[in-house]
């Protein structure tokens, strides 16, 4: 049986992308993306949980991401999830989850970090390296709060 590894993240950049190059000259770009989830606890109070993801893109997508993304911008990222083990400065073994991106969509216009309603640029893996404009995302007028879901 075949296996499948795919993750989709819609979140906000926690830092500006950093563009670097492999020894062979391939560009790659690293940045972090945060997602926030709100849930009611047992006492009925809303609690926020933020999850951070390390994201890496390669090739033309890395160059586009480093050129147009900045801290606070909202993005859609699609890719494969991997686990990396490392040793911190105190000698403890740590684990991080990392995403190797293969599709990215910029959801907030340049200069805006609080308005996720517009998708401005889409770059896909294996494409011809050109960016194209996509249709605006629907406003969140039809959004359903979690406590309104009947299950």
ZATILO-543405 format. One record per residue (C-alpha): residue in one letter; x, y, z. Coordinates in steps of 0.02 Angstrom, whole numbers, plus 32768, in hexadecimal, padded with zeros to 4 digits. Example, Ala and Ser with C-alpha at 12.3 -4.5 7.8 and 13.67 -1.06 7.14 Angstrom:
! ZATILO-543405
A82677F1F8186S82AC7FCB8165
***
This chain:
! ZATILO-543405
X800080008000X803F80AF7FD7X805B8131805DX803081E9805DX8078828080B9X80248329809EX800683BE810FX7FA5845E80EEX7FC484F6815BX7F6F859F8157X7FC6861481CFX803086AD81E9X80EC86C181D1X814886CF8276X81E687178228X822487578182X825A86CE8109X831486AB80FCX83558682804DX83F386198043X844585A77FC3X848184F37FC8X853784D17F96X84F2849F7EEBX84A0854B7ED9X83EA85187EF7X838B85A17F52X832A85737FEFX82C285DE8063X829885BF8119X821186138180X819A85E9820DX80DC85E78206X806885F0829CX7FB785AE82A5X7F4185DA8333X7EAE8573836BX7E2785AE83E4X7DC88531844EX7D5A853A84E6X7DA184EA8581X7D3A848D8604X7D0B8530865AX7CC8857A85B6X7D5985F4859FX7DAC860284F5X7E6185C984F1X7EDA85EB8462X7F5C856C842EX7FE585A083B6X8047851F8352X80E9854D82F8X812784FA8259X81D2850B8207X81B98515814BX823A850380C0X822285228006X82A184FF7F7DX82C485457ECFX825A85CE7E82X81D885C27F0CX825F85EB7F8CX829086877F29X81DA86BF7F17X81B686A17FD0X824F87028008X822487927F93X816C87A87FC2X815387638071X817387C08112X815287A181C9X809787A781EDX8059877C813EX7FD886F28130X8003865E80C1X7FBF85B78087X804785328087X803984828046X80C384028057X810B836980ADX8125835C8168X81C8831881ACX821483018257X82C3833B8284X8320830E8323X83A983818364X840B83A38402X83F6844B8459X848084AD84B1X845D84508554X847683A78501X83BE83778502X837583218469X82EB8389841AX82728364838EX822683DE8313X81A483C8828BX81D4841881E7X817784328145X81C88425809AX815384938036X811B846E7F85X809084F07F73X807B859D7FBCX7FF386207FABX800486CF7FF1X7F5F86F58047X7F7A87A78084X7FAE88358010X805B887F8021X806588F380B5X7FCB88A98109X7FD7882A8195X7F26882681DCX7EB9880F8140X7EB687588106X7E26876F808AX7E8D87867FECX7EFD87087F98X7F7D87667F2FX800186F07EEAX800D86357ECFX80AD85D87EA8X80A7851C7E8EX812E84997E86X815F845C7DDBX811584F67D88X816B85687D0EX81A385DD7D99X812186607D70X80AC86A77DF1X7FF686C07DC6X7F6987207E14X7EDD86B87E60X7E2C86E17E92X7E0D87387F39X7DDD86C47FC5X7D2E86D8800BX7D1A874B809EX7CFE86F78143X7C47872B8149X7C128675813CX7C90863981BDX7C4985C88244X7C8685D582F6X7CC085318343X7C3B853783CBX7BB4853D8343X7BE5849382FDX7B6684118339X7BE68388835F
***
